[in-house]
Amino acid sequence: MMWTKCFLISSCFLLFGMSPSFATATWEAANEAYQQGKYEEAKVDYIQLVEKREYSADLFYNLGNAWFKLGDPGRAILNYERALVLNPGLEEASSNLRTALKIVGNDDQPTFREQIGVYADYFPLAASIAFWTAGCCFIPASRKHGRFTTFWRTALIAAMLVFVGSVGLSLWVGSGSKDPNRALVVESATDLKYGPAVTARPVESLQIGQQVQLISERGAWTFCRASTDSLGWIPTRKAERVIP
């Protein structure tokens, strides 16, 4: 398939620039196993590193490649997303993510909220800078006469607009892509249901790679909100948190 060829072109390993913690036998063994086509063995070794919380974009990227080679595009997509949370500029992961999503038939474009959620960490910082800037501008801007009074008043208005906008965006997107309750559907034939039972009537069908917001769990079922804002229940095993 054309998409498979594209994927193979961009699935090279990120072996350079590793942090010292990854210069271990497990990391090297996993990479060697992958290069030898032992994808199951490589996957197990990478998962061991994840369980030890040795998180890095390189690790999740390589684990995503291993899952893809094993025929599990859902968990490949999940790990590419994890890699991009840690390193939004990792083009290899971004390219493979787009390819894997097209393979599973998920061509949905991210919503505006999801797009700006990548920058969620910057909004509180922008609000803080704007607040103190407005504070510094207030006194000179309050003077009736002054050489630069117009300038200070303009700067004060601009700073307040940035402050209000940044606070609003921060409240709207929350933690964004780093939200601990953000999860992705990793298995096919997943229906969002009105109740926590196989026989419950479906609300809508969810695609592999579709984002859901986890709310609560009841046994083998999880209550969540889909990207369409629909509420319902899905089997817990069919969605995994992006933040492990």
N, C-alpha and C positions, 0 to 999 in steps of 0.2 A: 504493500500500500504506500501511496505517496507520503502520507503523514508519518508512517513508520520510518521511511527513509529520512525524512526531515528530522525526526527525533534522533535517529542514530548519528546524524551529522553533528547534533548539538549536545550529545550525551557524554562528552569527554569529561574525564575526572579532574577535580580541582585539587591537585596534589601539592600545589605550591602555596607558600604563605601560611602554612598551618601553624596554629598556636602550639607551644611546646607540649601541652597536655595530650595532643593527638599523636605525638611521636611515640606511640606505644605499640606493643606487639599486636594488640587487638585491632587497632586502626590499620596497621600495615597488613595484617592477615586478611582483613576484610577487603581492602583494596586489591590485594593479590588474588583473592578468591573471585572477585568480580571480573578481573582481567582474564582469569582462566575459565570464565563462563560458569562458575559455581555460584549462581545467584542466590540460592537458598542459604548457603553457608555465609555468604557476604551479608545477607539481610540479617541473619541471626547475630552476627558480630556487631553490625551497626546498631541494632536494637539494644544490645548489651550496653553500648556506649550511651545511648539515649536514657536507658534506665539508671545509669550512673550520673545522669544530668551533665554529661559532657557536651552540652549543646553548642552547636556552631552551624552557620549556614552551609558549610561544606559537608558536614555530616548529614544534614537533612536532605541536601541535594543528592548526595550519593545514595542514601537510603531510598529516595524517590526513584532513582534510576533502577535500583535493585527490584523494587516492587513492580515497576513497569515491565521489566524483563520477565518477571514471574507471572505476568498476565493479570495484575491487579491495578488497573488505572486509577481506581478510587483512592487507594492509599498512596499511590504515586503523586496524585494531585495534592493530597493532604500534606505530604512532606515537601513538595515544592512550595506550597503556601507557607509552611513553617520556615523554610530557608529564606523566603522573601520578607518575612517579618523581621528576621535578624539582619538581613542585608537586602533592602529594597532594590539596590542597584545590581544585583546578581543576574545578569542578562541570560546566562545559561538556564537558570531555574525559571525565569520568566518565559523564555522561549519554549522550554519543555512543558511548562504548565499550559500554555496556549495550545500546544500540539495535543497534549493528553485530553484536554477539554473538548477539542474538536473530534477526537477519536470516539469519545463516549457520547457525542451528539449534543454537548452542552455549549451552545453558541451564545448564551445570554450575556449581554454586556453588563459589566458591573454598574450598579446604581451610583448616582452622584455621591450619596452618603458613603458608600463603600470606597469610592475613589479618594475622597478627602479624608477618610478614616485613616489612611496611611500616614497622614501628617498630624494625627491627633496629639502627639507629644509636643508639637510646636505651639498649639493654641494657648495653653496656659502661660507659656513663656512670652508669647506676643502680648497677651493681656497684661502680664506683670510689667513688661517694658513700657507699654502704652500708659499704664496707670501712673508710673513714676514720672514719665515724660510729661503727662498732663499736670501732675503735681508741681513740677519744676516750671511749667509754663504759666501756672495760674496767677502768681503774684505779678509778674511783668505784664501779663495780659489784662489784669484788672485796673491798670493805671489809665486814667483818662487821657493823659497826654504823654507822649513819648515817641522817640524817633522810630522805635521798632515795635510799637504797640500792635499795629496791624499784623505784623509777622507773628508775634507771640499769640495773638488771638486765633490766627489761622492754624498755627501749630497745636494749640490747645484743642480746637475743634477736631482736627485730624486725629490727634491722640485719643480723644474720647470716642470717636467713631471706630477706631481700631480696637479699643478696649471693649466696647459693646459688641462688636462683631466677633471678636475672638472668644469672649465669654459665651456668646450665643452658640457659636460653632462647637465649642468645647462641651457644652451641655448637650448639644444635639448628637454628636458622634460618640461621646463618652471616651472609652479607651480605644475606639477604632479597631484596627486590625489586631491589637494586643488585648482585646477584651477576653478575659478568661472563660467566658461563657459562649464565645463564638466557636461554632463547630461546622464541619462539612459532612455532607452525605457521602459515604464511602462505598455503599453497595447499591446495586440496581434493584428495580422493583420495590422501591420504597414509597409507601403511601402515608401521607399525613392523615391521621384518623381522628374522628370525633371522640373516641374513647380508647382506653388502654386495653384493647382486645383485638385479636385477629379478625373477629366477626364485625367489628365496629365499621360504620360507614365511612368511606374515605372523604377527606376534605379536598385534597388535591394530590397529584403525583409529584414526587421530588426526583430530580435528576442527580446523577453522580456529580459531585463537586459543588452542588448548590449549598449556599450558606444558610444555617439555621442558628437561632439564639436559644440556648438551653435555659429552661426555667426551673424545672424540678423533675425528680425521678420517682417512679413507683414500680419497684420490682424490676422487671425486664423492659419497662417502658419509660420513655422520657417525654415530658410535656415541653413543647418548644414553639417558637415563633419562626415561621418561614420568611424568606426574603420578600415575599409578597404581602407580609404582615398577617397572614392566616395563622391561627392558633390550632394546635392539635397534638396528637401523640404519635411517636414513632418508636420502633424497637431500638433500645439503647445501643445495641451492637452495630446499628447501621449508620451511626454518626459519631465522629470523634472530634474532640476539642483540638483546635489549631495550636493553642498553648498547652503543651503536655502536662 
